[in-house]
Amino acid sequence: MKTLRRLLPQLDSTSKFAHRIQDVCQNLSDLYGIVANADFGWAPFEGRQWWTDHACDTAPVTGNSCQQLSDLYGLSPSEAQGAAPQAAHDFWTAHSCSTSPKPANNCQRAADLYQILPNLESGFAPPEVQSWWTGNGCSSTPSRTDLCQVVADRFGIVADVTFGAAPSDVQNWWKVHGCFQRARGYTPIPG
């Protein structure tokens, strides 16, 4: 692994690869509601650390964190837990959110977000989402079948080099599945 790290370019905000860092920064903003210089939204520790280490300066595309929570996790005034992890639920409550998701299937949202495979595994869904999934009788499968690539792109993972901004539960999922992908856009490993 040390050899691979030496062969890969340093990905810092001053390198020619800075746009790739910005892609991961934007993914984190969109996934966790992080707004530069204002709020870490509902990001886990690993996401916050990566964000800080890479001097990210993005904000969610939606611009409305409450709507983002509704669209990502199916939260609404009548569905206060949805498929949301506890940190997202806490943000929803603390900010008195009252938005509703755009029409879509909440079970499908959860399958896509956490890579849940019904009757096989819960992907990297936190326990409260697993309970919600079971309680709602969900049976949706992820829209994309290249699960490892989806996760690599979302969190900036480069196999055998960095877990990017992936939280520990995502890192564990990655290892269990023997994933070897790298986020799209990263240069090929020489040799």
MOWOKA-V193447 format. One record per residue. RES is the residue in one letter. PHI is phi as a letter, one per 40 degrees, with the letter a starting at -180 (999 if undefined). Layout:
BEGIN
res: (RES | RES)
phi: (PHI | PHI)
END
This chain:
BEGIN
res: (M | K | T | L | R | R | L | L | P | Q | L | D | S | T | S | K | F | A | H | R | I | Q | D | V | C | Q | N | L | S | D | L | Y | G | I | V | A | N | A | D | F | G | W | A | P | F | E | G | R | Q | W | W | T | D | H | A | C | D | T | A | P | V | T | G | N | S | C | Q | Q | L | S | D | L | Y | G | L | S | P | S | E | A | Q | G | A | A | P | Q | A | A | H | D | F | W | T | A | H | S | C | S | T | S | P | K | P | A | N | N | C | Q | R | A | A | D | L | Y | Q | I | L | P | N | L | E | S | G | F | A | P | P | E | V | Q | S | W | W | T | G | N | G | C | S | S | T | P | S | R | T | D | L | C | Q | V | V | A | D | R | F | G | I | V | A | D | V | T | F | G | A | A | P | S | D | V | Q | N | W | W | K | V | H | G | C | F | Q | R | A | R | G | Y | T | P | I | P | G)
phi: (999 | c | c | c | c | c | c | c | c | c | c | b | c | b | c | c | b | d | c | c | c | c | c | c | d | c | d | c | d | c | c | b | g | c | b | d | f | b | a | c | f | b | c | c | d | c | c | c | c | c | d | c | c | b | f | c | a | b | a | d | c | c | g | b | c | c | c | c | c | c | c | c | b | g | c | a | d | c | b | c | b | f | c | c | c | d | c | c | c | c | c | d | c | c | c | f | c | a | c | b | c | c | d | a | c | c | c | c | d | c | d | c | c | b | f | c | b | d | g | b | a | c | f | b | c | c | d | c | c | c | c | d | d | c | c | c | g | c | a | c | b | d | c | b | c | c | d | c | c | d | c | d | c | c | b | g | c | b | d | g | b | a | c | f | b | c | c | d | c | c | c | c | d | d | c | d | c | g | c | b | c | b | d | c | h | c | c | c | c | c | h)
END
